[in-house]
Amino acid sequence: MSNIFSLELFIDSFPILLSRIHITLFIVIVALLLGLVLGTCVAVVRLYRVPVLTQMAIVYVSFIRGIPILVLLFIIYIGLPLLVGTIGLNINRWDTLFFVMIAYVVNTAAFLSEILRSAVAGVEKGQTEAAYSVGLTRWQAFYRIVAPQATKIAIPALGNTVVSLLKDTSLAYTLGVIDIIGVINAISSNTHRSLEAYTAAAFIFFGLSAVMEKGFRWVELRLGVKNTTQGSAQKKLAAVGR
Amino acid sequence: MGFQFDLGFLVYELGIGIRYVPVVFLLSVVPLIIGLLLGTGIAVVRLLSLHPFDKILAMLVIFLRGVPLVLQLTILYLTFSLGFDSLAKALGLAATAKDIPYTFVAIVGLSVNATVYLSEVMRTSLQSVGVGQYEAAYSVGLTTGQTLRRIVLPQALPMAVPLVGSQFISLIKGSAIASLISVVEVINATVYEANGNYKFLEAYVAAGIIYWVLCMGVERLVAWLEARVGIYSRGGVA
């Protein structure tokens, strides 16, 4: 057994892996924030049915939801320099992390736009009508009446999206980003073994996602989100979040 | 330098990729079926609180849900290639790790992943059936097995179908990760063809289009199925 799995190597790999945790967290946070911005734009386009842009948004969301993140990473990594090259800009030498970031933003935004869209659509129309009837403006009605209710609907699905975003970042190493998993190559070239380091990485990812899930559970409690085992709208949404 | 995209090669790559669609189905349908069977089992064990299995299974599910698929597959692949030979020797088998195709390892890994998620899907679906339904079934003298089969499962199904469907789509997309443990599926096949002319973008776009079409097809299928199983729950609050 000891020649298959060495406990010593397993423990020794934790500090090395954890020294690259900031890269993983950086990808998650930037992808989440920029994804929220882009996702909101896409959701607004679809909610207000802006002509032409709506059709583009539908194709974009459908395509992103239909292709593996692995394929998207490579399409952006290879395709973006070619595309930008047509306007005479050379970004071939830019940091790989930049391309990885774009891929995760594009991916996350598609999922978030669906969540935001269905959350807003999940608030009854009567709420907006009631707001108008007491004299609120369009913006006030959205900001004070619809948005708080939509947030409650969206939070569980948002939590799922963030956790799966975290797990998706584990593929960034395929482009050569030295994150938690990318650094395993360096370990295994020293020790000629990698099973222990991969197992350690599994534990780190489990820890991170457990912390995130706890965090979202706490937010749900604070916001008074109803128990997720009830309410079919939320559960359908939670499926969208994956 | 203009934007060079070889449309002819893209079409050629699509033709190559389509030939590997059966591999994608093998890597997603088999884990889906295994996952549904084992996942429903786990869900029932956890719902009925069968001590001590419920606690062990719950811990396993919670742990594996937090680990990315690529790590699960890599760990399985490494354990397999390191441990199989000694295991085979101990069992007196002539086979070595080289004899077992990586596709098999990928199917096992994806099945584990599917089982974990589908057990959660089945658990929430089964939980959505009110406790009164169980009580009513017991009160007319049905056994636990009869209650589950005749009363609870038919009602949980409409809830489960869209969730299982989205899991199926996740599995199709997850099967792409098998390319990283050298299983020849759509991505590896198209990229291999591009090795000669370096038109990797066309290769990946072709692979992307194939996955896209597959996922849209499954989405349609699920929507149709959802309409069918939901036929008895029309009206009411759902």
Interface residues (C-beta under 8 A of the other chain):
Chain A: N3 I4 S62 F63 R65 G66 I67 P68 I69 L70 V71 L72 F74 I75 I78 G79 L82 L83 G85 T86 V163 K167 D168 S170 L171 T174 I181 S194 L195 Y198 T199 A201 A202 F205 F206 G207 L208 S209 A210 T229 Q230 S232 K235 K236 A239 V240 R242
Chain B: M1 G2 F3 Q4 F5 I62 F63 R65 G66 V67 P68 L69 V70 L71 Q72 T74 I75 L78 T79 L82 G83 S86 T124 Q127 S128 M159 P162 L163 S166 Q167 I169 S170 K173 G174 S175 A176 I177 S179 L180 I187 F200 L201 Y204 V205 A207 G208 Y211 W212 V213 L214 C215 M216 A238
